[in-house]
Amino acid sequence: MMATSSFICEFAEQVVKAMVEHVVLFKWQDDATPEAIESVGQSILALKDKIPGVIDLAYGEDFTKTRSQGFTHALVVRMANKDVVAFYDAHPEHVKVITQIRTIVDKILAVDFESPRHTPN
């Protein structure tokens, strides 16, 4: 009986923690080649299966071109909770991708926020 209560409390604690949305906008250097941008995109997409706590990941190119102020690509990473953010930031696979991004990026804008409408399953 005690083990069941402990499990329920642990589960309830996870449900209460809101998921985190990590949103990043990229503006590439003028001399960044389409091949280099594509390579970075593939590396970014591969992170989903390499970092525990990443629930979902989406990356793509802006198709409107009128409101982006020069930012051409966006990344949205959904993480299980705020505890995952520091783990994600320091993860060796993420660090490798950041190193690759820095070779062609002009500007990056990143924000993280809790998303109470999404809770871990």
C-alpha atoms as an extended CHARMM CRD file, in Angstrom:
* protein
*
       121  EXT
         1         1  MET       CA              0.0000000000        0.0000000000        0.0000000000  PROA      1               0.0000000000
         2         2  MET       CA              2.8090000000        2.4120000000        0.8760000000  PROA      2               0.0000000000
         3         3  ALA       CA              4.5320000000        1.8550000000       -2.4940000000  PROA      3               0.0000000000
         4         4  THR       CA              1.2980000000        2.7090000000       -4.3000000000  PROA      4               0.0000000000
         5         5  SER       CA              0.9230000000        5.9780000000       -2.3660000000  PROA      5               0.0000000000
         6         6  SER       CA              4.5040000000        6.9100000000       -3.1490000000  PROA      6               0.0000000000
         7         7  PHE       CA              3.9490000000        6.2410000000       -6.8470000000  PROA      7               0.0000000000
         8         8  ILE       CA              0.7630000000        8.3280000000       -6.8880000000  PROA      8               0.0000000000
         9         9  CYS       CA              2.5280000000       11.2570000000       -5.1910000000  PROA      9               0.0000000000
        10        10  GLU       CA              5.4350000000       11.0560000000       -7.6320000000  PROA      10              0.0000000000
        11        11  PHE       CA              3.0440000000       10.9090000000      -10.6040000000  PROA      11              0.0000000000
        12        12  ALA       CA              1.0010000000       13.8480000000       -9.2890000000  PROA      12              0.0000000000
        13        13  GLU       CA              4.1700000000       15.9280000000       -8.8850000000  PROA      13              0.0000000000
        14        14  GLN       CA              5.0980000000       15.3120000000      -12.5370000000  PROA      14              0.0000000000
        15        15  VAL       CA              1.6130000000       16.2090000000      -13.7750000000  PROA      15              0.0000000000
        16        16  VAL       CA              1.6640000000       19.5060000000      -11.8510000000  PROA      16              0.0000000000
        17        17  LYS       CA              4.9470000000       20.5850000000      -13.4720000000  PROA      17              0.0000000000
        18        18  ALA       CA              4.2000000000       22.4040000000      -16.6920000000  PROA      18              0.0000000000
        19        19  MET       CA              6.0170000000       21.5650000000      -19.8610000000  PROA      19              0.0000000000
        20        20  VAL       CA              8.5490000000       24.0500000000      -21.1830000000  PROA      20              0.0000000000
        21        21  GLU       CA              8.6150000000       25.4990000000      -24.6780000000  PROA      21              0.0000000000
        22        22  HSD       CA             12.0960000000       26.4970000000      -25.8990000000  PROA      22              0.0000000000
        23        23  VAL       CA             11.7600000000       28.7840000000      -28.9320000000  PROA      23              0.0000000000
        24        24  VAL       CA             14.7750000000       29.8630000000      -30.9880000000  PROA      24              0.0000000000
        25        25  LEU       CA             14.8870000000       32.1260000000      -34.0520000000  PROA      25              0.0000000000
        26        26  PHE       CA             17.8710000000       32.0830000000      -36.4080000000  PROA      26              0.0000000000
        27        27  LYS       CA             19.1900000000       34.7290000000      -38.7770000000  PROA      27              0.0000000000
        28        28  TRP       CA             21.9810000000       33.2620000000      -40.8870000000  PROA      28              0.0000000000
        29        29  GLN       CA             25.0570000000       35.1050000000      -42.1070000000  PROA      29              0.0000000000
        30        30  ASP       CA             24.7120000000       36.4720000000      -45.6340000000  PROA      30              0.0000000000
        31        31  ASP       CA             27.3890000000       34.0870000000      -46.8860000000  PROA      31              0.0000000000
        32        32  ALA       CA             25.8640000000       30.9750000000      -45.2760000000  PROA      32              0.0000000000
        33        33  THR       CA             25.2970000000       28.4300000000      -48.0390000000  PROA      33              0.0000000000
        34        34  PRO       CA             22.0100000000       26.5460000000      -48.4420000000  PROA      34              0.0000000000
        35        35  GLU       CA             23.9900000000       23.3370000000      -47.8440000000  PROA      35              0.0000000000
        36        36  ALA       CA             25.3700000000       24.6200000000      -44.5280000000  PROA      36              0.0000000000
        37        37  ILE       CA             21.8980000000       25.7360000000      -43.4200000000  PROA      37              0.0000000000
        38        38  GLU       CA             20.4620000000       22.3320000000      -44.3940000000  PROA      38              0.0000000000
        39        39  SER       CA             23.2230000000       20.5440000000      -42.4820000000  PROA      39              0.0000000000
        40        40  VAL       CA             22.5030000000       22.5790000000      -39.3510000000  PROA      40              0.0000000000
        41        41  GLY       CA             18.8020000000       21.8110000000      -39.7250000000  PROA      41              0.0000000000
        42        42  GLN       CA             19.4510000000       18.0780000000      -39.9140000000  PROA      42              0.0000000000
        43        43  SER       CA             21.6590000000       18.2630000000      -36.8170000000  PROA      43              0.0000000000
        44        44  ILE       CA             18.9700000000       20.1840000000      -34.9470000000  PROA      44              0.0000000000
        45        45  LEU       CA             16.2520000000       17.6830000000      -35.8870000000  PROA      45              0.0000000000
        46        46  ALA       CA             18.4280000000       14.7760000000      -34.7150000000  PROA      46              0.0000000000
        47        47  LEU       CA             18.4800000000       16.1880000000      -31.1650000000  PROA      47              0.0000000000
        48        48  LYS       CA             14.9360000000       14.9510000000      -30.4990000000  PROA      48              0.0000000000
        49        49  ASP       CA             16.0380000000       11.3520000000      -30.1600000000  PROA      49              0.0000000000
        50        50  LYS       CA             19.3210000000       12.0890000000      -28.3950000000  PROA      50              0.0000000000
        51        51  ILE       CA             18.3470000000       14.1280000000      -25.3330000000  PROA      51              0.0000000000
        52        52  PRO       CA             16.1360000000       12.6650000000      -22.5990000000  PROA      52              0.0000000000
        53        53  GLY       CA             13.3070000000       14.9560000000      -21.5400000000  PROA      53              0.0000000000
        54        54  VAL       CA             12.7600000000       16.3590000000      -25.0290000000  PROA      54              0.0000000000
        55        55  ILE       CA              9.1250000000       15.5650000000      -25.7940000000  PROA      55              0.0000000000
        56        56  ASP       CA              8.9060000000       17.0960000000      -29.2470000000  PROA      56              0.0000000000
        57        57  LEU       CA             11.0100000000       19.2070000000      -31.5650000000  PROA      57              0.0000000000
        58        58  ALA       CA             10.0970000000       21.1900000000      -34.6740000000  PROA      58              0.0000000000
        59        59  TYR       CA             12.4100000000       23.1560000000      -36.9550000000  PROA      59              0.0000000000
        60        60  GLY       CA             11.6760000000       24.9200000000      -40.1950000000  PROA      60              0.0000000000
        61        61  GLU       CA             11.9550000000       27.9040000000      -42.4770000000  PROA      61              0.0000000000
        62        62  ASP       CA              9.6740000000       30.9170000000      -42.2270000000  PROA      62              0.0000000000
        63        63  PHE       CA              7.4050000000       31.0160000000      -45.2630000000  PROA      63              0.0000000000
        64        64  THR       CA              5.9340000000       34.5050000000      -44.8040000000  PROA      64              0.0000000000
        65        65  LYS       CA              9.1720000000       36.5000000000      -45.0550000000  PROA      65              0.0000000000
        66        66  THR       CA              7.2780000000       39.7060000000      -44.1760000000  PROA      66              0.0000000000
        67        67  ARG       CA              7.2660000000       39.7580000000      -40.3690000000  PROA      67              0.0000000000
        68        68  SER       CA             10.4430000000       37.9540000000      -39.3940000000  PROA      68              0.0000000000
        69        69  GLN       CA             12.8690000000       40.9010000000      -39.2770000000  PROA      69              0.0000000000
        70        70  GLY       CA             15.5100000000       38.8430000000      -41.0550000000  PROA      70              0.0000000000
        71        71  PHE       CA             15.1060000000       35.6890000000      -38.9670000000  PROA      71              0.0000000000
        72        72  THR       CA             14.5650000000       32.9080000000      -41.4780000000  PROA      72              0.0000000000
        73        73  HSD       CA             14.3550000000       29.7050000000      -39.4210000000  PROA      73              0.0000000000
        74        74  ALA       CA             12.7590000000       28.7080000000      -36.1240000000  PROA      74              0.0000000000
        75        75  LEU       CA             13.1270000000       25.9100000000      -33.6120000000  PROA      75              0.0000000000
        76        76  VAL       CA             10.5490000000       24.8900000000      -31.0130000000  PROA      76              0.0000000000
        77        77  VAL       CA             11.5690000000       22.2810000000      -28.4500000000  PROA      77              0.0000000000
        78        78  ARG       CA              8.9740000000       20.9640000000      -26.0020000000  PROA      78              0.0000000000
        79        79  MET       CA             10.5760000000       19.6860000000      -22.7990000000  PROA      79              0.0000000000
        80        80  ALA       CA              9.0400000000       17.7160000000      -19.9490000000  PROA      80              0.0000000000
        81        81  ASN       CA              9.6240000000       20.4720000000      -17.3670000000  PROA      81              0.0000000000
        82        82  LYS       CA             11.9750000000       23.2590000000      -16.2700000000  PROA      82              0.0000000000
        83        83  ASP       CA             14.4330000000       20.7330000000      -14.8390000000  PROA      83              0.0000000000
        84        84  VAL       CA             15.2010000000       19.5090000000      -18.3690000000  PROA      84              0.0000000000
        85        85  VAL       CA             16.3420000000       22.9460000000      -19.6330000000  PROA      85              0.0000000000
        86        86  ALA       CA             19.7380000000       22.9390000000      -17.8730000000  PROA      86              0.0000000000
        87        87  PHE       CA             20.2810000000       19.2850000000      -18.8100000000  PROA      87              0.0000000000
        88        88  TYR       CA             19.4570000000       20.0900000000      -22.4640000000  PROA      88              0.0000000000
        89        89  ASP       CA             21.7440000000       23.1430000000      -22.5070000000  PROA      89              0.0000000000
        90        90  ALA       CA             24.7340000000       21.1630000000      -21.2000000000  PROA      90              0.0000000000
        91        91  HSD       CA             24.1060000000       17.9310000000      -23.1180000000  PROA      91              0.0000000000
        92        92  PRO       CA             27.1080000000       17.0790000000      -25.3590000000  PROA      92              0.0000000000
        93        93  GLU       CA             24.8920000000       16.5820000000      -28.4400000000  PROA      93              0.0000000000
        94        94  HSD       CA             23.3400000000       20.0360000000      -27.9550000000  PROA      94              0.0000000000
        95        95  VAL       CA             26.7750000000       21.5910000000      -27.4410000000  PROA      95              0.0000000000
        96        96  LYS       CA             27.9550000000       20.0220000000      -30.7350000000  PROA      96              0.0000000000
        97        97  VAL       CA             24.9940000000       21.5000000000      -32.6030000000  PROA      97              0.0000000000
        98        98  ILE       CA             25.5470000000       24.9300000000      -31.0200000000  PROA      98              0.0000000000
        99        99  THR       CA             29.1690000000       24.8080000000      -32.2020000000  PROA      99              0.0000000000
       100       100  GLN       CA             27.9670000000       24.0100000000      -35.7280000000  PROA      100             0.0000000000
       101       101  ILE       CA             25.3450000000       26.7950000000      -35.6280000000  PROA      101             0.0000000000
       102       102  ARG       CA             27.9050000000       29.3950000000      -34.5540000000  PROA      102             0.0000000000
       103       103  THR       CA             29.8360000000       28.9060000000      -37.7930000000  PROA      103             0.0000000000
       104       104  ILE       CA             26.9950000000       30.3640000000      -39.9050000000  PROA      104             0.0000000000
       105       105  VAL       CA             24.6610000000       32.3100000000      -37.6020000000  PROA      105             0.0000000000
       106       106  ASP       CA             24.3780000000       36.0930000000      -37.5850000000  PROA      106             0.0000000000
       107       107  LYS       CA             21.7760000000       36.4570000000      -34.8140000000  PROA      107             0.0000000000
       108       108  ILE       CA             19.8890000000       34.1660000000      -32.4580000000  PROA      108             0.0000000000
       109       109  LEU       CA             16.8560000000       35.0030000000      -30.3610000000  PROA      109             0.0000000000
       110       110  ALA       CA             15.7810000000       32.4290000000      -27.7620000000  PROA      110             0.0000000000
       111       111  VAL       CA             13.0220000000       32.3330000000      -25.1550000000  PROA      111             0.0000000000
       112       112  ASP       CA             11.8280000000       29.6590000000      -22.7310000000  PROA      112             0.0000000000
       113       113  PHE       CA              8.4120000000       29.5850000000      -21.1100000000  PROA      113             0.0000000000
       114       114  GLU       CA              6.2360000000       27.2140000000      -19.1530000000  PROA      114             0.0000000000
       115       115  SER       CA              3.2030000000       25.9530000000      -20.9790000000  PROA      115             0.0000000000
       116       116  PRO       CA              0.5410000000       24.9840000000      -18.4460000000  PROA      116             0.0000000000
       117       117  ARG       CA             -1.8020000000       23.7130000000      -21.1490000000  PROA      117             0.0000000000
       118       118  HSD       CA              0.6590000000       20.8790000000      -21.8250000000  PROA      118             0.0000000000
       119       119  THR       CA              1.4750000000       18.3830000000      -19.1050000000  PROA      119             0.0000000000
       120       120  PRO       CA              3.6320000000       15.2470000000      -19.3440000000  PROA      120             0.0000000000
       121       121  ASN       CA              1.8090000000       12.0240000000      -20.1770000000  PROA      121             0.0000000000
